[in-house]
Amino acid sequence: MLATAATLVLPQLNGNGIGELLSRNYVFKAGFCAWLLAQTAKIFTRRLKQGVWDIRAIVDSGGMPSSHSALCTAVTTAVGLEFGLASSLFAVSLCFTLITMYDATGVRYHSGKQAEVLNILVEDVMQGHPVSEQRLKEVLGHNPLEVIAGSILGVVVGMLTPVPPAIVL
């Protein structure tokens, strides 16, 4: 008996796909640019704080400024500018932005503090045991200043990202 290959059929996308996303989607461009700037800035802020150049900071969570806050506020700003502050899309975007910022300074920040305490306990209590060689990641969230800095960056990027010309039908 011969096995037949399964065929996956993808629906046709309207427009030019990824090219259109990158060239015409103002909201996406604003969010992506804010995120990229925030992640890149972490290389320099780590240098200022710790005195070392560490390119790995560009992919790390936590640190100054918050890239989650930058991305979300840029998207929310762009949505507000494109669709209006009275739009339902702006309201949804704002809600998700506020939840993200609250989470960054609340749950994720305190999870990092707990990891710090657990690392100390495991090192002291489990000394010599293989588990004592594994460390939990301690920088998970952000302090309020990092979130505020990311938010300011996001609003500025959202306002400075060029809006594509309107499509007239």
C-alpha positions as CSV (number, residue, x, y, z in Angstrom):
1,M,0.0,0.0,0.0
2,L,1.4,3.4,-1.0
3,A,1.3,6.3,1.4
4,T,-0.1,9.5,-0.1
5,A,1.3,12.9,0.8
6,A,-1.0,15.3,2.5
7,T,-1.5,18.6,0.8
8,L,-1.7,21.8,2.8
9,V,-3.7,24.5,1.0
10,L,-3.2,28.0,2.4
11,P,-5.8,30.7,1.7
12,Q,-4.8,33.5,-0.7
13,L,-3.8,36.7,1.2
14,N,-5.2,40.0,0.1
15,G,-2.5,42.5,-0.9
16,N,1.2,41.9,-1.2
17,G,1.7,39.9,2.0
18,I,4.9,40.7,4.1
19,G,6.0,43.5,1.7
20,E,2.7,45.3,2.4
21,L,3.0,44.7,6.1
22,L,6.5,46.3,6.2
23,S,5.8,49.1,3.8
24,R,2.2,50.2,4.4
25,N,1.2,49.0,7.9
26,Y,1.9,52.1,10.0
27,V,0.8,50.4,13.2
28,F,3.1,47.5,12.7
29,K,6.1,49.7,11.7
30,A,5.6,51.9,14.8
31,G,5.5,48.9,17.1
32,F,8.4,47.1,15.5
33,C,10.6,50.2,15.4
34,A,9.9,51.0,19.1
35,W,10.7,47.4,20.1
36,L,13.9,47.4,18.1
37,L,15.1,50.7,19.5
38,A,14.3,49.7,23.0
39,Q,16.1,46.3,22.7
40,T,19.1,48.1,21.1
41,A,19.2,50.7,23.8
42,K,19.7,47.9,26.4
43,I,23.2,47.4,25.1
44,F,24.1,51.0,26.0
45,T,22.2,51.1,29.2
46,R,23.9,47.9,30.4
47,R,27.2,49.5,29.5
48,L,26.4,52.5,31.6
49,K,25.1,50.4,34.5
50,Q,27.5,47.5,34.6
51,G,30.5,48.9,32.6
52,V,30.5,46.1,30.0
53,W,29.6,46.0,26.4
54,D,27.2,43.0,26.0
55,I,25.6,42.4,22.7
56,R,23.4,39.7,24.2
57,A,21.4,42.5,25.9
58,I,19.6,43.0,22.6
59,V,17.7,39.7,23.2
60,D,17.4,39.8,27.0
61,S,14.2,40.4,28.9
62,G,14.2,43.1,31.6
63,G,16.5,46.1,31.7
64,M,16.2,49.7,30.6
65,P,14.0,50.6,28.7
66,S,11.1,48.2,28.7
67,S,10.7,46.9,25.1
68,H,7.3,45.5,25.9
69,S,6.1,48.9,27.0
70,A,7.8,50.6,24.1
71,L,6.1,48.2,21.6
72,C,2.7,48.4,23.2
73,T,2.6,52.2,23.6
74,A,3.9,52.7,20.0
75,V,1.1,50.4,18.7
76,T,-1.5,52.2,20.9
77,T,-0.3,55.6,19.8
78,A,-0.3,54.6,16.1
79,V,-3.8,53.1,16.4
80,G,-5.0,56.3,18.1
81,L,-3.5,58.5,15.4
82,E,-4.8,56.3,12.5
83,F,-8.3,55.3,13.8
84,G,-9.0,58.0,16.4
85,L,-9.1,57.9,20.2
86,A,-12.9,57.2,20.2
87,S,-12.4,54.0,18.2
88,S,-13.0,50.5,19.7
89,L,-9.6,49.4,18.3
90,F,-7.9,52.2,20.3
91,A,-9.7,51.1,23.5
92,V,-8.7,47.5,23.1
93,S,-5.1,48.5,22.3
94,L,-4.9,50.8,25.4
95,C,-6.3,48.0,27.6
96,F,-3.7,45.5,26.5
97,T,-1.0,48.1,26.8
98,L,-1.9,48.9,30.4
99,I,-2.1,45.2,31.3
100,T,1.3,44.6,29.7
101,M,2.8,47.5,31.7
102,Y,1.2,46.4,34.9
103,D,2.5,42.9,34.4
104,A,6.0,44.0,33.7
105,T,6.3,45.9,36.9
106,G,4.2,43.5,39.0
107,V,4.2,39.8,38.3
108,R,7.4,39.6,36.1
109,Y,9.4,42.0,38.3
110,H,8.5,40.1,41.5
111,S,9.1,36.7,39.8
112,G,12.7,38.0,39.2
113,K,13.1,39.0,42.8
114,Q,11.8,35.5,43.9
115,A,14.4,33.9,41.5
116,E,17.1,36.0,43.2
117,V,16.1,34.7,46.7
118,L,15.8,31.1,45.4
119,N,19.2,31.2,43.8
120,I,20.8,32.3,47.2
121,L,18.9,29.6,49.0
122,V,19.8,26.8,46.6
123,E,23.4,27.9,46.6
124,D,23.6,27.8,50.4
125,V,21.4,24.8,51.2
126,M,22.2,22.5,48.3
127,Q,25.9,23.2,48.1
128,G,27.7,20.5,46.2
129,H,24.5,19.1,44.7
130,P,24.1,19.3,40.9
131,V,21.0,21.5,41.3
132,S,23.1,24.2,43.0
133,E,24.9,24.7,39.7
134,Q,21.8,25.8,37.9
135,R,20.7,29.4,38.4
136,L,17.2,30.9,37.7
137,K,17.1,34.0,35.5
138,E,16.7,36.9,37.9
139,V,16.0,39.8,35.5
140,L,12.5,39.1,34.2
141,G,10.5,42.3,34.6
142,H,11.0,46.0,35.1
143,N,11.0,48.6,37.7
144,P,8.6,51.5,37.2
145,L,11.3,53.8,35.7
146,E,12.2,51.2,33.0
147,V,8.5,50.9,32.1
148,I,8.0,54.7,32.0
149,A,11.1,55.1,29.8
150,G,9.8,52.4,27.4
151,S,6.4,54.0,27.3
152,I,7.8,57.4,26.5
153,L,10.0,55.9,23.7
154,G,6.9,54.1,22.3
155,V,4.8,57.3,22.2
156,V,7.6,59.2,20.5
157,V,8.2,56.5,18.0
158,G,4.4,56.1,17.4
159,M,4.1,59.8,16.7
160,L,7.3,60.0,14.4
161,T,6.6,56.9,12.3
162,P,5.5,58.2,8.9
163,V,1.8,57.4,8.1
164,P,1.4,55.8,4.7
165,P,-0.7,57.7,2.2
166,A,-4.4,57.0,2.4
167,I,-5.9,54.5,-0.1
168,V,-8.8,56.1,-1.9
169,L,-11.3,53.6,-3.3
